[in-house]
Amino acid sequence: MKIAITSTGPTLDDPVDPRFGRCAYFVIVKTNDLSFEAFDNESIALGSGAGIQSAQFVASKEIDAVITGNCGPKALQTLSAAKLEVFVGQSGTIREVVERYKRGDIKSTDKPNVTDHYGTGSGTDMNQWMRKGCGGGMGMGRGMGMGRGMGVGRGMNSSTWNVSGRSGATMLSNKERLKRLKDQANELRQQIEDLESNMKALE
């Protein structure tokens, strides 16, 4: 079996990205030997239609299923039209969700679990912020979901199939990955503060 998983990074040990249309990477795994390919999600910068474009991209990779955290109605409709099983509500590392899938511990769905605009902001240009990967301006509408850290590891449009689960010279060191994860955590804390501030202003 061959499955596509939304990921915050290009390896099996990176966390699942909760967003489908605007995830950082798609990691496509062969379940029999855990060999995989990692693709940058080029739809992350789209103003609209990211879910549909992302769905069309993974469907073109001749996969059997998609695993993600959240999937909106239009993306799910596109994936279903391609005869793909969709599994939502997943978290943990890519390796962990693949094992859950292989054990049959997760169930597919035919219903979206978020709106089409999940993962986008209003006011601030969320897409520009995501491309830069390091925050941009303050204020309303920073959106939800994981950031891309400091953009380390970009340019991996297609790593080769790799049974060992490593992706060659473009792999990040543990120090670089730790720094990126810390940057993402800081961005998420800032997003939460911004959202709480905006909610108080509306109360």
C-alpha positions as CSV (number, residue, x, y, z in Angstrom):
1,M,0.0,0.0,0.0
2,K,1.1,3.6,-0.6
3,I,-0.2,6.4,1.6
4,A,0.2,10.2,1.7
5,I,0.5,11.8,5.0
6,T,0.6,15.6,5.8
7,S,3.8,16.4,7.6
8,T,5.6,19.4,9.2
9,G,8.9,18.0,7.9
10,P,10.4,15.7,5.3
11,T,11.1,12.6,7.4
12,L,9.2,9.8,9.1
13,D,10.1,11.2,12.5
14,D,8.4,14.6,11.9
15,P,5.0,15.3,13.3
16,V,1.8,15.1,11.3
17,D,0.8,18.5,10.0
18,P,-2.9,19.0,11.2
19,R,-3.7,20.9,8.0
20,F,-4.3,19.1,4.7
21,G,-4.5,21.9,2.1
22,R,-1.8,24.0,3.6
23,C,0.5,21.4,5.2
24,A,4.2,21.9,5.0
25,Y,5.0,18.6,3.3
26,F,3.4,15.5,1.9
27,V,5.3,12.4,2.9
28,I,4.3,9.4,0.7
29,V,5.1,6.1,2.3
30,K,5.2,2.5,1.1
31,T,3.8,0.6,4.0
32,N,5.5,-2.7,3.2
33,D,9.1,-1.4,3.8
34,L,8.6,2.2,5.1
35,S,10.4,3.7,2.1
36,F,9.1,7.2,1.4
37,E,9.2,10.3,-0.7
38,A,8.9,13.8,0.7
39,F,7.3,16.7,-1.4
40,D,7.0,20.4,-0.5
41,N,3.4,21.4,-0.6
42,E,3.3,24.1,-3.3
43,S,-0.3,24.8,-2.6
44,I,0.6,26.4,0.7
45,A,0.9,29.8,-0.9
46,L,-2.5,29.8,-2.7
47,G,-5.0,32.4,-1.7
48,S,-7.8,29.9,-2.1
49,G,-8.4,26.4,-3.4
50,A,-5.4,25.0,-1.5
51,G,-7.4,21.9,-0.4
52,I,-8.5,21.0,-3.9
53,Q,-5.0,21.6,-5.4
54,S,-3.4,19.5,-2.7
55,A,-5.9,16.7,-3.2
56,Q,-5.2,16.6,-6.9
57,F,-1.5,16.5,-6.2
58,V,-1.6,13.5,-3.9
59,A,-4.1,11.7,-6.1
60,S,-1.6,12.1,-9.0
61,K,0.9,10.1,-7.0
62,E,-1.1,6.8,-7.4
63,I,-1.6,6.4,-3.6
64,D,-4.3,4.3,-1.8
65,A,-5.1,6.6,1.1
66,V,-4.5,9.9,2.8
67,I,-3.8,10.5,6.5
68,T,-4.0,14.0,8.0
69,G,-5.3,15.9,11.0
70,N,-8.0,17.9,9.4
71,C,-9.7,17.9,6.0
72,G,-12.3,20.3,4.6
73,P,-15.3,19.5,2.4
74,K,-13.9,20.4,-1.0
75,A,-10.6,18.6,-0.4
76,L,-12.5,15.5,0.9
77,Q,-14.8,15.6,-2.1
78,T,-11.8,15.7,-4.5
79,L,-10.1,12.8,-2.6
80,S,-13.2,10.8,-2.6
81,A,-13.7,11.3,-6.3
82,A,-10.2,9.9,-6.8
83,K,-11.3,6.7,-4.9
84,L,-8.9,7.4,-2.0
85,E,-9.6,6.5,1.6
86,V,-9.2,9.5,4.0
87,F,-8.2,9.2,7.6
88,V,-8.6,12.4,9.7
89,G,-7.9,13.4,13.3
90,Q,-4.4,11.9,13.4
91,S,-1.4,13.2,15.3
92,G,2.0,12.0,16.3
93,T,4.9,11.2,14.0
94,I,4.6,10.0,10.5
95,R,6.1,6.7,11.5
96,E,3.5,6.3,14.3
97,V,0.5,6.9,12.1
98,V,1.8,4.5,9.5
99,E,2.0,1.8,12.2
100,R,-1.6,2.7,13.3
101,Y,-2.8,2.4,9.7
102,K,-1.0,-1.0,9.2
103,R,-2.6,-2.3,12.4
104,G,-6.0,-1.2,11.3
105,D,-6.4,1.0,14.4
106,I,-7.8,4.0,12.5
107,K,-11.0,4.3,10.5
108,S,-11.5,6.2,7.2
109,T,-14.2,8.9,6.9
110,D,-16.4,10.3,4.2
111,K,-17.1,13.5,6.2
112,P,-15.0,16.6,6.6
113,N,-14.0,17.5,10.1
114,V,-13.3,21.3,9.5
115,T,-14.5,24.0,7.3
116,D,-12.8,24.8,4.0
117,H,-11.0,27.8,5.5
118,Y,-9.3,25.9,8.4
119,G,-5.6,26.9,8.6
120,T,-6.1,30.3,7.0
121,G,-6.2,33.7,8.7
122,S,-8.2,36.9,8.1
123,G,-6.5,40.3,8.0
124,T,-2.8,39.4,8.1
125,D,-1.6,37.6,4.9
126,M,-1.3,34.1,6.3
127,N,0.1,32.8,3.1
128,Q,3.0,35.2,3.1
129,W,3.7,34.4,6.7
130,M,3.8,30.7,5.9
131,R,6.1,31.2,3.0
132,K,8.6,33.1,5.1
133,G,8.2,30.6,7.9
134,C,9.2,33.0,10.7
135,G,6.1,35.0,11.7
136,G,5.8,38.3,9.8
137,G,3.6,40.9,11.4
138,M,1.6,40.8,14.5
139,G,-2.1,41.3,14.8
140,M,-5.3,39.6,13.9
141,G,-5.7,36.6,11.7
142,R,-2.4,34.7,12.2
143,G,-4.4,31.6,11.6
144,M,-4.1,28.1,13.1
145,G,-1.9,25.1,12.6
146,M,1.9,24.5,12.5
147,G,4.3,27.0,10.9
148,R,7.2,26.0,8.8
149,G,9.8,26.9,11.3
150,M,12.6,28.9,9.7
151,G,12.2,27.4,6.3
152,V,15.0,24.9,6.8
153,G,14.8,22.0,4.4
154,R,13.1,23.7,1.6
155,G,13.9,22.6,-2.0
156,M,13.2,18.9,-1.4
157,N,10.6,18.8,-4.2
158,S,11.3,15.1,-4.5
159,S,13.7,13.0,-2.4
160,T,14.4,9.5,-3.7
161,W,12.7,6.4,-2.3
162,N,14.8,5.5,0.7
163,V,14.3,2.3,2.6
164,S,16.4,3.5,5.5
165,G,14.0,6.5,6.0
166,R,16.8,9.0,5.4
167,S,16.7,11.5,2.6
168,G,20.4,12.1,1.7
169,A,22.4,15.3,1.8
170,T,19.4,17.6,2.4
171,M,18.5,16.0,5.7
172,L,18.5,18.3,8.7
173,S,20.8,17.6,11.6
174,N,19.2,17.0,15.0
175,K,20.3,20.4,16.1
176,E,18.7,22.1,13.1
177,R,15.5,20.1,13.6
178,L,15.4,21.0,17.3
179,K,15.8,24.7,16.4
180,R,13.0,24.5,13.8
181,L,10.7,22.8,16.3
182,K,11.4,25.4,18.9
183,D,10.7,28.2,16.4
184,Q,7.4,26.5,15.5
185,A,6.5,26.3,19.2
186,N,7.3,30.0,19.7
187,E,5.1,30.9,16.6
188,L,2.2,28.8,18.0
189,R,2.5,30.5,21.4
190,Q,2.3,33.9,19.6
191,Q,-0.6,32.8,17.5
192,I,-2.5,31.7,20.7
193,E,-1.7,35.0,22.3
194,D,-3.0,36.9,19.3
195,L,-6.2,34.9,19.1
196,E,-6.9,35.3,22.8
197,S,-6.3,39.1,22.5
198,N,-8.6,39.3,19.5
199,M,-11.3,37.3,21.3
200,K,-11.1,39.6,24.3
201,A,-11.5,42.6,22.0
202,L,-14.7,41.1,20.6
203,E,-16.3,40.2,23.9
